[in-house]
Amino acid sequence: MPLTNTQYDRIFRQYEEKQRQSRLEAERRRDYVYERLPIYRELEDETASLSVAQGKKLLAGDDAALSELRKKLAAIKKQKAQLLSDAGLPADYLEPVFVCPDCRDTGYIDREKCHCLRQSEISLLYEQSGIQDMLKHNNFSLLSYEYYAGEALALFRHAVNTCQSFIENFNSDYRNLFFYGTVGTGKSFLSGCVAKELMDQGHSVIYFGAAGLFDLLSKVSFDAKSRDERQNTYSDLYQCDLLIIDDLGTELTNQFTASQLFSLLNERQLGKKSTLISTNFSLAELRDRYSDRIFSRITSNFEVCRLAGEDIRMHKLRK
């Protein structure tokens, strides 16, 4: 499922805008420092003058000019750092500010695609999954415990702690998450929280509602003309850092979807790639609907969190 030239243009216009915003922010910070600390600008001018003067000495045969320049520049650098500190500004205040410091908002590191570019590609390829819209409403900045009480509160707290541990140890521990429980108890919300945190860390995340995921797999599997698209789709689903399958059970369950689900779980486990699944089914309903090997794969390889309580969406509507 390759991106079109138009889609790549869209991505790189976004990178150009990030670079423009970075330059504007750097200029704003520099002007602020120059206005507040005139001596800082004088030190920068002195740095330029010193470099020229010592360069002339070096060309004239003064072998000590270079070491002398280094000492003087180090002293000026120390003075500048002290000025920023005295003004209550961080030492890196005038350093470039990038959305992605790894590639400096270029999309590439040593001619290889940066993780941020790869996620941009994934987000466009699978934009029908709606992950960007989901993250606006489902992230830890909106976390609240006010809709829970008693056992439901204890279960939700446990699920939140499990998510935070999953995120903190994502780079070192291979783990999977499975959320189940009644409608509107926070399963999709927590999925979004995990997705946003990991995407912010530079990990590739693909999010799908179960119905949309299996519709896509059906499309690429039964279209004889889409061999490359099929290979690329399965490669993305098998190899992304985190695959989220939301609302498992809303798809039309048949032999095809069951075999596809097992293949996804199996391939991702073999590759040590994490998967997060949420469903409104109970564990008993899950066992009855899917094969024993799928049920076994989930219950033995996933950290299972049950959520309960009142439908939060209905509660908000009443309020």
N, C-alpha and C positions, 0 to 999 in steps of 0.2 A: 504494500500500500504506500507507494512513494508519494512524497509531497510534490505539488506542482510548483513551477517557477513563481507563480503568483503567491503561493503560500510562503515560499522562502523569502520573497521580497517583503512580505508582511512581517516575518520574523526579524529580518535584518533592519527594517525600519524601526522596529522596537529597540534593537541594539543601538542604532544611531541616536535614538531619543535618549536612551540611558546615558550614552557618552556625552550628549549635549547637556543633560541635567547635571552630570558630574562636573563638567567644566564650569557651568554656572555656579554650582555650589562652591567649587574651589576659588573662583573669583570673588564670590561674596565673602568667604572666610578671609581671604587675603586682604580685601579692602577693609574689613572689620579690624583686622590686626594692625594694618598700616595706620588707620585713623586713631585707634586706641593706643598704639605703641609706636610712635614715630621713630624711636631709636631702633626698632626691629628692622624697619626699612633701611635705615642708615647702615646697619650691620650687613644687610644683603648687598647694598651698593659697595660696601667695603670688601665683601667677598669677591665681587667681580673685579674690582680694581687690583686687589692683591693677586688674583690669578693672572691678570695681564702683566703686572709688574714682575712677578716671579718667573713667568714664562719668558720674558725678555732676558732676564738674568741667566736662565737655563740655556737659552740659545747663544748667549754671549760666552758660555763656557763655565758658568758658576755651577759646579757639581752639587753644592749644598743647597741650591735654590729649591729643589723639589721637597726635600725633607723639611726645610724651613717653612715652605708653603703649607705642608700638611699640619705642622704644629699650629700655625696661625689659624688655619681653617677649623681645626679641632677646638681651639679656644673660642672662636666666634660661634661655632655650633653650640658649645656649652652655654655661652651667654644668651643665645636665642632661646634655648630650652628653658633657661632660668626665667627669662622674661615672660614666656608663655605660662610657666608655672605660677609666677607671682601674680599674673592676671587671672588666675583661676581657670586656665585653659589646659586641655590635655596636651601632652608632648607631641601627639600626632595630629593636632588640630589642622595643620596645613597640608597634611598628606592627602593624596587623591582619595575620594570617596566613591566606591563602586558598589553596584548592586551585587555583582559577583566578583569578589576580589581575586578569585583563582585565575580567571581569564581577563580580568580588568575590562569586563563588558565588551569583549570582542567576539566571544563565542568559541574561541580556539585556544588551546595550550600546546605550543610546539607543533602546530599544524594538525593536531588531533582535536576532535570535537569536545568541547567542555561539557561537563554534566548539565550545565544550565541550558545549553543549546539542545542537548538530547531531550531534556524535559520539555523544552519549547516544541520540539518536533512531535513528541508524544502527545502533548496537549492539543496540538492541531490535528494530528492523525485521528485522535479519539475524542474530539471535542463534543461529539454527540453524547458522550458519557456524562457531560455536565460537571466535571470536577471543579472548574473555576467558580461557577455559581454556587456550588455546594460549599466551598471553602469560605465564602463570604458570610455564611450563616453558621457554619460548623467549625469552630476553632476554639482553642483554650481561652482566648480573651473573652469569650462569651459564656464560659463555664459557670454554672450556678447549681447549687444544691437545694434551692428553695422549693422545688416541685417534688421533693422526695421526703419520705418520713418512715420511721421504723425499719423494717426489713429492707424495703426498697432503697432507703438511704444507704444502708450498710452495703447492699449489693452494688449500688452505683459508685460509692467510694472505692470499693474493691476494684471495680472495673477501671476507674480513673487511675488508680495506683498501678494497675497492671499495664495500662497504656503508657504511662510515664516511664515505667521500668523498661518496657519494650523499646521505647524511643531512645532512652539513655544508653541502652546496651545494644542497639541495632547493629553497630559496626563490629561488635565482638561476639555476639550470641545469635545463633540461628533460632528464631522462634516464629510461631504463627498464632494468630488470635481468632477466636470464634465467639461471637456475641449472639445470644438467643434470648427471646423473651417476648412479652406482649407488645402490641403496636404502640408506638409513640413513647417509649421509655428511654430513649437516648442512644440506641445502637448506631444509627447513621451519624448522629452527632459525634460520637466518639471516633467513628471511622474517619470523619473529616478532620478531627483534631490530630489524629495520627498522621494522616496524609499531609496536612499542612506543615507539621513540624519536620517531617522527613524531607519534604520538598524544599523547605527552607535550608536544610542541611546539605542539599545538593543531590539527593537520591531521586531516582526515577520512579514515579508512581503512576500506575494505571488504575483508574476507578471505573467500575461498571455496575449498573443495576443488573441483576441476573438475567432479566428478560432481554435487555439490550445486548448483553454479552453473547448469549446463545443465538440471538438473531444474527449477530455479526458472524459468528462461527458457522452458522448454517449457510449464510450467503457465500462466504469464501470457500466453504467445503464443497458445495454443490455447483459452483460455477466453473465449468471446465476451462474457461478462458482466463481464469484468475490464478494461475499457478504461482506466479511471483508474489501476488498479493497475499495468497494463502500462506506461503512460506514466511513472508515478512510479518504477518499478523501473529502466527504462532511463535515466531522468534521473539517478538515483543512481549507477548503474554507469558512466555516461559522465562524470559531473561530480565525483565524489569525488576528493580530492587524490591518493590512491593506491589502486589496485585490485590485490589480490593474488590470483592464480589458482594454487593449490597442486596438485601432482600432475596436471598436464595429461597426458591420455592415459588416465586412469582412467575418463573418461566414455565413454558409448557413442558412438563416432564415426560420424556419418552426414552427409548433406548439410545438415541443420538445424544441427547443432552446429558444423560447419565454417563455415557462413555467419554464425552468431551470433558465433563467435570472431573472424572477420575484421571484422565490424561493430564489435565492441568495440574491437579494436586500432585500426581506422581512425578511429572517432569520438574516441577518447581521444588519438590522435596529432594530429588536427585541433585539438582543444581544448588541446593541450600539457599533458595530464594523465598522470602517470606510472603505469606498470604494472609489476608484478613477477610473473614466471611461473617456476614450478619444475616439473621433470619428471624422471622416471627414464629417459626415452628418450635415446638418443644423437642427435646432429644428423642422422645418416643415417636413423635410424628416424623422426625428426620429419618429415623431408622426404618420406618414403614414406607417412606416415600422413595428412598434411595437404596442402592444395593448395600449388602453387608460390608463389602470392601470399602465403599465410600464412607459409610458410617464409622468403620474401624479406623480408616485413615484420619478422619477428623478428630475423633475422640482420643486417639493415641498420640497425635502429632500436633495438636493445637491446645493452647491454653484457653479453656472454656470459661466464659463469664456469662452468668445469667443476670438479666435485668428485669425489674418488675415495677409495678406501680400504675398510677393513673396515666392515661394518654396525655402527655404534656401539651400537645397541640390543641386538644379540646379544652384543657385547663386554661390555656392562654386566650382562646376564643371567648370563654366565659368571662374572663377578667376584662 
